[in-house]
Amino acid sequence: MLFQYRADLGDGRSNVMRRCEERIIVISAKNASLALRKAKAYGKKKEMKFDGSETSYPNYFEFVGITDLLELGIETDPEEVWYNIVTLKQPSERRDTLIPQESQLNAIFLERQKNQKPNK
């Protein structure tokens, strides 16, 4: 998952270079499509606005999109957590280049491959 911290500088302007968080979460779902829906709902739920008391302008923590979706197997522990903080140039404006098409997310792609009937 990709989130951004965006400052509203006023007059419709936002900061260009933004602190971003890459986050991995664990979701239980019957299939990849349901996991994707749950992940998107989680991302939107985590968005927030900061009043800007430390700065003179409001700041936002915003969900940009899903960067990958993996099916976890027995090799992972339930306690595993990972995140990474990076600075990216206008991540929400460049969403189309940073966030892959949903059909290309690992678990969605593999699920579709499994469900395809062989051609005879």
Helices and strands as residue ranges (DSSP letters): E 2-10, E 13-14, E 17-24, H 32-45, E 48-50, E 59-65, E 82-89, H 95-98, G 102-104, H 106-115
